[in-house]
């Protein structure tokens, strides 16, 4: 049913506007209103605007608009319009409509999960028209949008001067500090949000692997695993994701009386940000195996035909009955899994921060890594005690080659390494898949190796494609071996 109601055009009285009133947009608008801002609200279909006014108009100062023109006219100058619609074409359409009615110096903010390359393109186009375009990451889900998200805005410093105080007022706060800062120019905000999500995928996968190992190898019941996770809240693993894992595992399905986790189809979905983080890392030449494995694990879980074909074809995991008995000393195994989880988590976060550093360097964004960790301490999905330690590590040395070498984490890795190896080996021996645990360990082992078999790869490349190599005794020189000749003579090319 289409509503015919119209809101009367209002004078320019709103501090900012939110366009797109799905749950996220509506909650963001309410959050701004709760903090004393006058908020213009509009949506493509007017029913959502009407619903927001019916339900929440008492909560603060809202200025409803029936269409884009009235919405823009109701904003104080320089105008700020926050868009919260589906990424892709819907966002493009709304940006065009807003820009048509806006004037030089006005600010359009895209608060959706948009690919940073689109943001860079749009920012450049709108800049030419005298408008500011801010790609802004918002994390914390629906509840966060309402009660205090972590906010990652990009765009110009000038736009942040107008926007920043409003955003900081509605963001989560930790130790009195807002979980919001100006990330950097053009697409920096959306880039950092993308990597946040990639890390989110890795963290969730690692927790899921820990659960699976405790259950299938350690022999713990779902209830016991929930208790184990609950106890980890008192440790360096304390995080929102551990909290919600405990909640999910503690839940019993009302219909069957089974653990809730057992009635969910084991196929994990994704909307694309993990894949973007992985693809982008490949483009930048940065290793993010934990994020990649987490993304691939979702894909593998969601391939029912392949899974059943492989299961049916004698590859059914018979080795799981190999006689390994982690249950013999359950407490020790639980402690080992805990160490493996923490060490893998350090590796996964190190990879994500490396990716941000590489993009910041390439695009000249000057992203302050300590600030990214700081604004992720609260509000967002990966919020955790651990992020306070990452903040401190980057504050102490902003040019850390890797988080792995920060003293706190280097010591933790050293302490966890024996247990980590045992858990990864146990996973392999028992046939319980732990791709993120194992790839994180392999990542550390690669980085700590004195010599890597990459030398052999260079030899192979030179053999079949004259791709050349450098010699250890002349690293700046470029060499090729004449493999087809009997003498295998070496040539120096430059
Ligand atoms: C957040 C979340 C949010 C969304 C994820 C889910 O930070 O609030 O990351 O952005 O829940 O994108 O992604 P998937 O559907 O791909 O798991």
Boltz pocket constraint, residues with backbone or C-beta under 6 A from the ligand:
constraints:
  - pocket:
      binder: B
      contacts: [[A, 113], [A, 138], [A, 139], [A, 140], [A, 141], [A, 197], [A, 200], [A, 269], [A, 270], [A, 271], [A, 272], [A, 273], [A, 274], [A, 380], [A, 381]]
      max_distance: 6.0
